């Protein structure tokens, strides 16, 4: 075809509503076609062919495809390596400009740089925008114009800056008539990409105001069926607008949920400014720790067979649902790093395989917090007592008994390690490593 088009490349922003890149594409004055790529560089590395994230993506891509078909348009869906897909699209369409939203992971930034170079060689503009965060990159800096490395002062500045201007939605709906009119294309199925369905429903994308008003009272108790929003998978893939959600959180009586959104921005900017955290400790001296890395103990942790009921319940929830309650994520992560002295990267990688809401920045930040190697300034001798954590946050044992029904049976394993000894061993190991710096 000869008519120049604007293409909008959807990645972590699977929605038509309040989408920054889509808004700019629609305002370009040309017909617009959205594009989504099932990236084989990522998908081919997945060991489990029943991956909830891929199933969720197929579901949401089909939803978008249906929305666009009702408007007489389509979503171009491709399965392949981005550079090859874009080479094909350039030969197939007359493309004037491509629009996309920022991503902050090393792979994504390298990918976008390569695609930008390819498009430039064909004299095609490539425009990227902020969308999946409220504040990014250099928008919230210290007085010395450097990135924050501690959350509390970052959050203070973040809140002061959070005016209504930053929370306004992009009115994409006003320009939907600018979608290119064409018959709908086919969307690849799970089977065509060599994946199998899990078949379980995903959480709803809405959050009741009542939950936000009481969030601080409910969020730490894993037995409560609706104590958290479970929006993490929707935030991960952008099926909800972060601006809509932040407005809702800002208006709530309790500001705890808003603080959680601030943590999310914080971890994104840490990853963006300090990309070494993907493979190494944020504080480099923590790479000197002599981890035990006992493979048998790691396997018992993975399977929920440590003999610590709250830890085992969390791991079994993760293995069954592809999701774990956030309080229990902290407990299980601390147990692996401190009680078993297993490298946080082992645990981070296991969560990355299993979590349906896996997000590199938050997962990395959470694990480094648990290990003490991250931005958090808490002392290394902070070691969660899993028994006390269970008494405090699951006092009636409802959560534990749901996931560990054999708790009182002789088949349930004895504790893999004794808490007091493990705590002292962790403190001694950390102290020795940090004395080397």
N, C-alpha and C positions, 0 to 999 in steps of 0.2 A: 504494500500500500504506500501511497505517496504523501498522505496528509501527516505533517509532523505531530508527534504525540508527546505528552508528558507521562512518564512512568513513575509510579510511587512504589518503592521496594519495601514491603512490610516484613518486619523481622520480630521484634519484641513489642509489637504494637498492633495486635490483631483485632482492630476495631475500626469502624468508619467514623464513629462519634469522637469529637475532640482529639483528633490526631494531627499533630503539628505538621508533619511531612505531607500528609494528604491535603491539609488546608492549603499549604503553599503550592502544591501541584494543581489543585483545583483553581487557585487564583492566577495560575500562569496564563490562562486564556486559551489553552489548547485542550483538546480532548484528553482525558486521563484514563489510564489503565493501571490498576493495582497489580503487583507481582508478588508471589511468594515462592521461595525456593526451599524445598526439603534438602538440606545441605548434606551431601554424602560424606564430606570430610568429617562431619560430626556423627552422622548416623552410622557410618560403617564401623566406628569405634565402639559402638554399644554392644556389650556382650549379651545382654538379655533381650531377646526378640519380643518379649512381652513388656515393652517399656511404656509406662503410663504417660510420659511426656509426649511421646510420638502419637499415642492414641488421642490425647487431648488436642494436639496440633491438628490431626486429621479432622476431629470433630469441629474445631473452631474454624479451620479453613473452609470446611463445607458450609458452615453457618454463614461465613462472609460471602462465599460463592452464591448461596441462595439469596442473600440480601441484594447482591449486585444483579443477579439474574432477574429479580423482580423489577429492577430499574432498567432492564433491557441491556445490561452490560455484563461484564465477566471479570473473574479473577484469573490471571495467568498463573497457573501452578506448575512448577517444574521440579523434577527430582534429579539432582546432579550436583556437580561441583560448581560453585558460583562463577568462577572465571569462564568455564565452558558454557554455562547457561547464558551468561551475558553476551558472550561471543555469538551465540545462536540468536538471541533476541535482537542484537544489533543488525544481524543479517536479515531478520524476519520483518522488522518494523522500521519506520522512519522515526527515530527518536531524537527529539530536540533536547530534552532535559530529563534527568533522573533525580527524584527526591527520596530521601531516607532520613530516619532518625538516628541519633548518636547511639553507639554502644561503647562500653568502656573496658571490655576484656581485651587482652593482648591479641588473641586470635581475631576477634572482630575488627579491631583497629587495623591490623595487618591486612585482613581481607578487604576492608573498605578502601585502604590505600591502593591495593592492587586493582580493584574495580574502578576506582577513580582514574587511575593511570590509563586503563583500557578505554574508558569512555572519552578521556581527553584526546587520546590518539585518533578517535573518530569525531572529534570536535563536538562532543556531547557534554553538556553541563552536568555537574554532579553536586547537588546541594543537600547538606545535612543539617538537622535541627535538634534541639533539646526536646525530649518528650517523656521519657520514662521516669524522670526525677523532677522534683520541684526546683532544686538548685544543683548545678553541676560544676565541675572543673574549677574555674577561678571565681565563681560567683560568691562564695563565702570563704574569705581569707582572714588571717590574723592581721593585727595592726601593722605588722612588718611585711604584709602582702605575701605571706607564705601559707601553704596549706596547713590546716589544723591536723594535729596528730593525737589530740585528746578530745573525747566526745563532749564533755560538759561545756567547755567554752565554745566549741563549735555549735552546740545546740542552742546556746544563749544567743549567739549571733544569728543563727538560722531563724529563730523565732522572731527576733527583732526585725529581720528582713522580710518576714512572711506577710506582706500586705496583700490586699485583694487583687492587685495588679498581676501577681504571679499565679493566682489561682483561677483566673478567667479561662473559660473553655474556648477553644477555637471553633467557630460556628460552621463546621464543615457541611452541615445539613442544608445550608442556604445555597450551596453550589452543586448539589448532587446531579443536577441536569447536565453537568459538564463531563460526566463519565462517558467514555467512548461507547457508542451503541454498536453492539455486536452480539452474535449468538454465544451462549455460554460454552466454555471449554470444559473438558473433563478433568476431574481431580483424581490424582493417584490414590489408590486404596492402600490400606495397611498391607494387605497380601502382596500387592504389586511391588511394595518396597521391602518385602521379606520380613514383615513384622506380624505378630499375632495379637488379637485383642485381649485385654484384661477383663473387660466387660463390666466394670464397676462404675457407677455414676460419679461424676465429679461434683465438688461443692458448688453451691449457688454463687452467683457473682454479686449479689446484693448483701448489704450488711444493715441490720436494723439499728435505728438510732438508739434504741433502748440498750443495746449491747455496748455501744460506744460510751453511753452515759455511766455505765457501771463496769467498764472494761478493767480498771485497776483491781476491782474486787473479785473478778472471775477468771482472769487470764492465767493465773498460776496453778489452777486446780484441774488436773487432767481428766478427772472423772466427770466434770460438767460437760454435758453434750454440746452446749452452745456457749462455752465460756470464752472462745476465741472466734475470730471472724472466718478463719480458714480461707481467706482471700489470697493467700500467698501464691497459689498457682496462677490466679488471674493477674496479679501484679507482675509475676514472672514473665508472662507472655503478653501482657498489655491488653487483655480482653476487658479490663476496666481502666478508666482514666484516673491517673494519680491526682490530677487537679480536682476532679469531682470528689474523690475520696478525702483529700486533704481539707476541702471546704466543709465536708460533712464532719470530719474529725475536729476541725477548728471550732465548729458551732456546738459541739457536744459539751456537756457539763464537765465531764472528766477528760483531761487532755492527754491521758496516757497513750491512747492510740495515735495521737498526733506525734508523740515522742517516738513511737515505733517507726513512723514514716520518716522521721528525722534520722534515726539510726540507719535506715535504708539508704538515704542520701549520703550519709557519712561514709558508709562502707563503699559506696560507688566512688566517691572522690578519693578515698584511700587507694583503691585499686587503680584508679586513673593516674594518680600522682606518684604512686609507689608500686609499679608493676612487679617488682621483685617479690611481693607477698604471694604471688601465685605459686611460687616454688619454694620460697624461703620464709623464715621468720621475719616479721616486720622489724623487730629488734634483733639485729644480727647475732648478738651474743648468745641468744637462745638456740642457735644452730650448733652450739658446743655441747648440748646436753647428751649424755650417754644413755640413750634409750635402750631399754631391755629388748623390746621388739620380739617377745616370745610369740611365735606363730600359733601355738596351740591355745594360748590364752586369748589371742586376738580372735581366733575362730569361735571360742566360747562366747566372747563379747558379741560378735556378729550374730550368733544364733540365739542370744538371750539365755545363756546357760552359765551365768557367773555366780549364781547363788545369792545375788543381791536383787531382791524382788522388783524394786523400782527401775533398776537398770535393765533387767530382763524384760519387764513389761514394755519399756520403751523400745527396745530393739525388736521385739516381736510385733509391736504395733507398726514399726517402720517396715519390717519385712512383709507384713500382711497388707498394709494399706498404702505403702509408699509415702507415708506421712507420719510425723511424730510431733506430739505436743511440745511447744517451745520450752517450757520449764524442764521437761524430761530430756530434751536435746542437750541442755546445759549439764544435767546430771550425768547422762551417759558419756558425754564428751569429757567431762572432768574425770570420770572414773577411768576412762581409757588412758588419758595422759598422765594422771597423777597416781592412781592406785596401781595400774599395770605398767606404767612407764613405757607406753607404746607411743611412738612418734605420731603427733597430731595429724600428719599428712596421710597416715594409713586410715585414720577415722574419717578425715575429710573426703578421701577418695571413696570410701564405702558409702557415706551419705550421698555423694555425688552420683553414685550408681543407682541408689534406691529412692531418693526423694523425688516425688512428682513435682515439687516446687523448687527443685535445685536451682540456686542462683549463686554463681561463683563468688561474687563479692560478699554476700551475706553469709554463705557457708564458710568461706575462708575467714571472715571476720569473727564469726562465732567460735570456730575451732581455735583460732589464735587467742581469743579471749579465754577460752577454757584452759589452754596450755600456758597462758601467761606471757606468750611471746608477741602479742599484738600491741595495739595502740593503747589499750587500757593500762593505767598506771598501778593497778592493784598489785600487792606483793606476791611473790612466787609461792609463799607458804599458805595462800588461800587454797584449801583443799575441801571440797564439798564432802560432807558425811552423808552417804546415800540413805542410811537408815533414818537419820534425823530429817532429811529432805522428804522422805516418804511420810513420816509422821506429821510433818507440817503441811504438806500439800496434797496428801491422799490419806487423811486421818482415819477414815473408815475402811481403807483398803479396797475401795470399789474398783478403781482403775487397775490396781495390781491383780486382783482376783479375776478380773475379766481376761487379762492377758496371760496370767500365770495360774490357771485353775488347779494345777497340781501342787500348789504352794505347801499344803500340809501333808503331802504324800511323801513316803520315803524315797520316791524316785527323784524328787527335786534336789538338785545338787547343793552340797555344802558351799559356803562362801569360798571363792577362788583365792581370796587373800584376806587377811585380817586388817581391819581399817586402821587401827593405831599404828601397826607396824608399817603398813603401806604409806600412811601419811608421812611418817618420819623418814622412810626411805626416799620418798619424793623430795622432801625438803632438803635432805642431805645431798641427793643427786643434783638438784638445781643449784644449791649453794656452791657445790664443787665446780660445776660448769661455769657459773657466773663469776667465780673468783679468777678465772683464766683471762678475763677481758683486760 
